[in-house]
Amino acid sequence: MKLLIAACVISVSLFALQSGAAWAEDDEEMTGLKKLCAEKNDSACFRIGEKYRILERDNKTALEYYLKACDTGHLDACTYAGILTAGKGRQYSPEWKKAAELFKLTCDQNQEMGCFNLGALKYKEGRQKAAIKYFKKACELGHQTACSNLHNLEN
């Protein structure tokens, strides 16, 4: 059961990212969003990242825009950047280290998904005590899957 939790945790997060509407690369809205993003508008950068990840299926470009949005304080962008970064790496890789930093940044700001993903990463690294710590915080913030994982790990 515990192995299933670890295998599904980040995949569940990626599934939760699915949404979207049709975009056109050269349309007026996209041009405006790119201009706003260049002016450090975190929401515009985030929306562009969503477009590339969901519609274009271009995670590399999406990650660039998520990181821009994260740098200016968009916590969801930090979490999504962490998910995409973790997906490029493996246990103890530089990518996982960077993903952990991104998740911790959001968890420190009381974002449940960041705490949940940090717990999942720690669990996959074999660091059960750290996983419990972050799942507990995510659970306290209202993340139900984190509560289930916490229950399974503590029993």
C-alpha positions in Angstrom: 0.0 0.0 0.0 2.8 2.4 0.9 4.5 1.8 -2.4 1.4 2.6 -4.2 1.1 5.9 -2.3 4.6 6.9 -3.4 4.0 5.9 -7.0 0.8 7.8 -7.3 1.5 11.0 -5.3 3.2 13.2 -7.9 1.2 11.6 -10.7 -2.0 12.7 -8.9 -0.6 16.2 -8.7 0.1 16.2 -12.4 -3.4 15.0 -13.1 -4.8 17.8 -11.0 -3.0 20.3 -13.3 -5.3 19.3 -16.3 -7.6 22.1 -17.5 -7.5 24.7 -20.2 -9.0 26.4 -23.2 -7.9 26.8 -26.8 -5.1 29.3 -27.5 -3.5 30.6 -30.6 0.2 31.4 -30.5 -0.1 34.7 -32.3 -3.5 35.9 -31.0 -4.0 39.3 -29.4 -4.4 37.8 -25.9 -1.2 35.8 -26.1 0.7 38.9 -27.3 -0.7 40.9 -24.4 0.2 38.1 -21.9 3.8 37.9 -23.2 4.1 41.7 -22.8 2.8 41.6 -19.2 5.0 38.6 -18.4 8.1 40.6 -19.7 7.0 43.3 -17.2 7.1 40.7 -14.4 3.4 40.1 -14.1 3.3 36.7 -12.3 -0.3 35.8 -13.4 0.5 36.4 -17.1 3.6 34.3 -16.9 1.6 31.5 -15.1 -1.1 31.6 -17.8 1.5 31.3 -20.5 3.1 28.4 -18.7 -0.4 26.7 -18.5 -0.8 27.2 -22.3 2.5 25.5 -23.1 2.0 22.7 -20.7 -1.6 21.9 -21.4 -2.3 22.7 -25.0 1.2 22.6 -26.6 2.4 19.8 -24.4 5.7 21.6 -24.2 6.9 21.1 -20.6 10.3 22.7 -21.2 8.8 26.1 -22.3 6.0 25.8 -19.6 8.7 25.3 -17.0 10.5 28.5 -18.1 7.3 30.5 -17.7 6.4 28.8 -14.4 9.8 29.7 -13.0 9.3 33.4 -14.1 6.0 33.5 -12.4 7.5 31.8 -9.3 10.3 34.3 -9.2 7.7 37.1 -8.8 5.7 35.3 -6.1 3.1 33.1 -7.8 3.0 30.1 -5.5 1.0 27.8 -7.8 3.6 28.4 -10.5 6.3 27.4 -8.0 4.4 24.1 -7.2 3.9 23.3 -10.9 7.5 24.2 -11.7 8.5 21.7 -8.9 6.3 19.0 -10.4 7.8 19.4 -13.9 11.3 19.6 -12.4 10.9 16.5 -10.3 9.6 14.7 -13.4 12.9 15.4 -15.2 15.0 13.8 -12.4 15.2 10.9 -10.2 16.0 10.2 -6.5 18.7 12.5 -5.2 19.3 14.1 -8.6 19.9 17.9 -8.9 16.4 18.1 -10.4 14.8 16.6 -7.3 16.9 19.0 -5.1 15.5 21.9 -7.1 12.0 20.5 -7.0 12.3 20.2 -3.2 13.4 23.8 -2.9 10.4 24.9 -5.0 7.9 22.8 -2.9 9.5 24.0 0.4 9.1 27.6 -0.8 5.4 27.1 -1.2 5.0 24.9 1.9 6.6 27.6 4.0 3.8 29.9 2.7 1.2 27.4 3.8 0.3 26.1 0.4 -1.1 22.6 0.9 0.0 21.3 -2.5 3.6 22.3 -2.0 3.7 20.5 1.4 2.0 17.5 -0.1 4.5 17.2 -3.0 7.4 17.8 -0.7 6.2 14.9 1.5 5.8 12.7 -1.6 9.3 13.6 -2.8 10.8 12.8 0.7 8.9 9.5 0.8 10.2 8.5 -2.6 13.7 9.3 -1.3 13.2 6.9 1.6 13.0 9.7 4.2 9.8 8.6 6.0 10.2 11.0 9.0 10.5 14.0 6.6 7.6 12.7 4.5 5.4 12.5 7.7 6.4 16.0 8.6 5.2 17.5 5.3 2.2 15.3 4.9 1.1 16.3 8.4 1.4 20.0 7.5 -0.5 19.5 4.2 -3.2 17.6 6.1 -3.5 20.4 8.6 -3.9 22.8 5.7 -6.8 20.6 4.3 -5.2 18.3 1.8 -7.1 15.0 2.1 -4.7 12.7 0.3 -1.9 14.0 2.6 -4.1 13.0 5.5 -4.6 9.5 4.1 -0.9 9.1 3.4 -0.1 10.4 6.9 -2.5 7.8 8.4 -0.9 5.0 6.4 2.6 6.0 7.3 1.9 6.4 11.0 0.2 3.0 11.3 
